[in-house]
Amino acid sequence: MASKEEILSGLAEIVNEETGLETAEIQTEKSFTEDLDIDSISMMTIVVNAEERFDVKIPDEEVKNLKTVGDAVDYISNAQA
């Protein structure tokens, strides 16, 4: 099971691959849409890649609740438990 730091680091790499944003910009308090300017199509790609990387399932109806990077880190952390 990955720590929250490992999840954040992994998510930052996934977001970087999808958007080209620097991994240092991907911080827990950042909003995917407002701060990082990630659209719904990119978000779905990020979710699919995160599911594969962390071996979790993120249902489509949960994705809309993942407003910030921290929300995603918490969700993945809890889903692994």
Summary of the structure (lengths in Angstrom):
residues: 81
radius of gyration: 11.1
end to end distance: 7.5
largest distance: 30.4
contacts: 226
relative contact order: 0.21
helix: 62%
strand: 2%
